[in-house]
Amino acid sequence: MNDIAKFIEGFRRFQQNYFGDNKALFKELKQGQRPSTLVIACSDSRVDPAILTNCEPGDLFVVRNVANLVPPYEKGAGLHGVSTALEFGVRSLEVEHIIVLGHRQCGGIGALMQDGTPESKGEFIGNWVNIARRAKERVLADLPDASAEERVCACEEQSILVSLENLLTFPWLKERVDQGKLNLHGWLFDLEHGKLVAYDASTGKFESLT
């Protein structure tokens, strides 16, 4: 119950900041949203992209799911939540950047790296994190002698690359990338050390942004 009271008090501060002292921002936002950036982030409570980047309301169009994964493009029946958000962000909002934002200590990637079949990891989680199975296969092949912790860290990075690859399977998204209208970024937040790194295609490594 104390948490709920904390949330309500937090909203009061938000209300004062944006509808009291700073009415101009939401007066503009009432006309519609025009974010330049779409972020695909993890549902982890420690990794809120707006807080990490100190953004204002309206700056980011955010998609959050377990392990910040992007499934490949797929037509047909089904409830395609991530794909729907991508379609709206890219085709309707015409965002200029997409950031896949991963993080250390990701429980979803930890589940992926555990032994066993997807079905053994819960009703939904196993099949979902299996989207990044290519990342796991790469890590097991490249780091056969690494510790379990080192493999999980490597997979956290590789899973971001898999999501970037899967983004390019969406034809209308790839078209905008090829036209130079959309840029893709792979970021990882190291919550243990308070660092933000980004994938550099020229070096094939994650390099510090700050």
C-alpha positions as CSV (number, residue, x, y, z in Angstrom):
1,M,0.0,0.0,0.0
2,N,2.9,2.3,0.7
3,D,4.0,1.8,-2.9
4,I,0.7,3.0,-4.2
5,A,0.8,6.1,-2.0
6,K,4.3,6.7,-3.4
7,F,3.0,6.5,-7.0
8,I,0.2,8.9,-6.3
9,E,2.5,11.4,-4.7
10,G,4.8,11.0,-7.7
11,F,1.9,11.8,-10.0
12,R,1.2,15.0,-8.0
13,R,4.8,16.1,-8.6
14,F,4.4,15.3,-12.3
15,Q,1.2,17.2,-12.4
16,Q,2.7,20.2,-10.8
17,N,5.8,20.1,-13.1
18,Y,4.0,19.7,-16.4
19,F,0.5,21.1,-15.9
20,G,1.4,23.7,-13.3
21,D,4.8,25.2,-13.9
22,N,5.3,24.0,-17.5
23,K,2.0,24.1,-19.3
24,A,3.6,24.8,-22.6
25,L,4.9,21.3,-23.2
26,F,1.6,19.5,-22.8
27,K,-0.3,22.2,-24.6
28,E,1.9,21.2,-27.6
29,L,1.6,17.5,-26.9
30,K,-2.2,17.7,-26.9
31,Q,-1.9,18.4,-30.7
32,G,-0.2,15.0,-31.2
33,Q,3.1,13.2,-30.7
34,R,6.1,13.6,-32.9
35,P,8.9,11.6,-31.3
36,S,12.1,11.3,-33.4
37,T,13.2,8.0,-31.7
38,L,11.7,4.6,-31.1
39,V,13.2,2.6,-28.2
40,I,12.9,-1.2,-27.8
41,A,13.7,-1.8,-24.1
42,C,13.4,-4.5,-21.5
43,S,10.5,-4.7,-19.1
44,D,13.0,-4.8,-16.2
45,S,12.0,-2.3,-13.6
46,R,15.6,-1.1,-13.3
47,V,15.9,0.0,-16.9
48,D,13.4,2.8,-17.8
49,P,14.7,4.4,-21.1
50,A,13.1,7.8,-20.3
51,I,14.8,7.9,-16.9
52,L,18.1,6.7,-18.3
53,T,18.2,9.3,-21.0
54,N,16.5,12.1,-18.9
55,C,13.9,12.6,-21.6
56,E,10.7,14.7,-21.5
57,P,7.2,13.4,-22.3
58,G,6.9,13.1,-26.0
59,D,10.6,12.5,-26.7
60,L,10.5,8.7,-27.0
61,F,8.1,6.1,-28.5
62,V,8.8,3.1,-26.3
63,V,8.2,-0.6,-26.7
64,R,9.1,-2.8,-23.7
65,N,9.2,-6.5,-23.4
66,V,11.2,-9.3,-21.8
67,A,14.8,-9.1,-22.9
68,N,14.1,-6.2,-25.4
69,L,13.6,-8.6,-28.3
70,V,12.4,-8.0,-31.8
71,P,10.8,-11.0,-33.6
72,P,11.4,-11.3,-37.3
73,Y,8.8,-10.0,-39.7
74,E,5.9,-12.4,-40.0
75,K,2.6,-12.2,-41.8
76,G,-0.6,-14.0,-40.8
77,A,-2.7,-14.5,-37.7
78,G,-1.5,-13.7,-34.3
79,L,-1.1,-10.9,-31.9
80,H,2.0,-9.1,-33.0
81,G,2.6,-6.5,-30.3
82,V,6.1,-5.5,-31.1
83,S,5.5,-5.6,-34.9
84,T,2.5,-3.4,-34.5
85,A,4.4,-0.8,-32.5
86,L,7.2,-0.9,-35.1
87,E,4.7,-0.4,-37.9
88,F,3.1,2.6,-36.1
89,G,6.5,4.1,-35.1
90,V,8.1,3.8,-38.6
91,R,5.1,4.2,-41.0
92,S,2.9,6.6,-39.1
93,L,5.3,8.6,-36.8
94,E,8.2,8.3,-39.2
95,V,10.8,8.1,-36.4
96,E,14.4,8.8,-37.5
97,H,16.1,6.4,-35.0
98,I,15.4,3.0,-33.5
99,I,17.4,2.1,-30.4
100,V,17.5,-1.5,-29.1
101,L,18.3,-1.0,-25.5
102,G,19.6,-4.0,-23.6
103,H,21.1,-4.3,-20.2
104,R,23.3,-6.3,-17.8
105,Q,21.7,-8.9,-15.4
106,C,18.8,-9.5,-17.9
107,G,16.6,-12.2,-16.5
108,G,15.3,-13.1,-20.0
109,I,18.7,-13.7,-21.4
110,G,19.6,-15.6,-18.3
111,A,16.6,-17.9,-19.0
112,L,17.7,-18.3,-22.6
113,M,21.2,-19.4,-21.6
114,Q,19.9,-22.1,-19.2
115,D,19.7,-25.7,-20.3
116,G,16.4,-27.2,-21.2
117,T,13.7,-26.7,-23.8
118,P,11.7,-23.5,-24.2
119,E,8.7,-25.3,-22.7
120,S,10.6,-25.9,-19.5
121,K,10.9,-22.2,-18.8
122,G,7.3,-21.3,-18.2
123,E,4.2,-21.0,-20.2
124,F,5.3,-18.0,-22.3
125,I,8.9,-17.0,-21.4
126,G,10.8,-19.9,-23.0
127,N,9.2,-19.5,-26.4
128,W,9.6,-15.7,-26.3
129,V,13.3,-15.6,-25.4
130,N,13.9,-18.3,-28.0
131,I,13.7,-15.4,-30.5
132,A,17.3,-14.8,-29.6
133,R,18.4,-18.4,-30.0
134,R,20.9,-17.3,-32.7
135,A,22.6,-15.2,-30.1
136,K,22.9,-18.2,-27.7
137,E,24.3,-20.4,-30.5
138,R,26.9,-17.8,-31.4
139,V,28.1,-17.5,-27.8
140,L,28.3,-21.2,-27.3
141,A,30.3,-21.6,-30.5
142,D,32.6,-18.6,-29.9
143,L,33.1,-19.0,-26.1
144,P,33.3,-22.7,-25.4
145,D,35.6,-22.3,-22.4
146,A,34.0,-19.2,-20.8
147,S,32.2,-19.2,-17.5
148,A,28.4,-19.2,-17.3
149,E,28.5,-15.5,-16.3
150,E,30.7,-14.5,-19.2
151,R,28.4,-16.3,-21.6
152,V,25.3,-14.5,-20.3
153,C,27.1,-11.2,-20.7
154,A,28.1,-12.1,-24.2
155,C,24.6,-13.2,-25.0
156,E,23.2,-9.9,-23.7
157,E,25.2,-8.2,-26.4
158,Q,24.6,-10.7,-29.1
159,S,20.8,-10.6,-28.5
160,I,20.8,-6.9,-29.3
161,L,22.5,-7.7,-32.6
162,V,19.9,-10.4,-33.4
163,S,17.1,-7.8,-32.8
164,L,18.9,-5.3,-35.1
165,E,19.1,-8.1,-37.7
166,N,15.4,-8.9,-37.2
167,L,14.4,-5.2,-37.6
168,L,15.8,-5.4,-41.2
169,T,13.4,-8.2,-42.1
170,F,10.5,-5.7,-42.0
171,P,10.4,-4.5,-45.7
172,W,9.1,-1.0,-45.0
173,L,11.6,-0.5,-42.2
174,K,14.5,-1.7,-44.3
175,E,13.4,0.6,-47.1
176,R,13.7,3.6,-44.9
177,V,17.1,2.5,-43.6
178,D,18.3,2.1,-47.2
179,Q,16.9,5.6,-48.0
180,G,18.9,7.1,-45.2
181,K,15.8,8.1,-43.4
182,L,16.1,5.7,-40.5
183,N,19.1,4.8,-38.3
184,L,19.4,1.7,-36.1
185,H,21.3,1.6,-32.9
186,G,22.3,-1.1,-30.4
187,W,22.8,0.1,-26.9
188,L,23.5,-1.7,-23.6
189,F,23.2,-0.3,-20.1
190,D,25.6,-1.7,-17.6
191,L,23.7,-1.2,-14.4
192,E,26.5,-2.7,-12.4
193,H,28.9,0.1,-13.3
194,G,26.5,2.8,-14.5
195,K,27.8,2.8,-18.1
196,L,26.1,3.0,-21.5
197,V,27.8,1.3,-24.5
198,A,26.8,1.2,-28.1
199,Y,27.6,-1.3,-30.9
200,D,30.1,0.0,-33.4
201,A,29.8,-1.9,-36.7
202,S,33.2,-0.7,-37.8
203,T,34.9,-2.5,-34.9
204,G,32.4,-5.2,-34.2
205,K,32.4,-4.2,-30.5
206,F,30.3,-2.3,-27.9
207,E,32.1,1.0,-27.2
208,S,31.4,3.5,-24.4
209,L,29.0,6.4,-25.3
210,T,30.0,8.5,-22.2
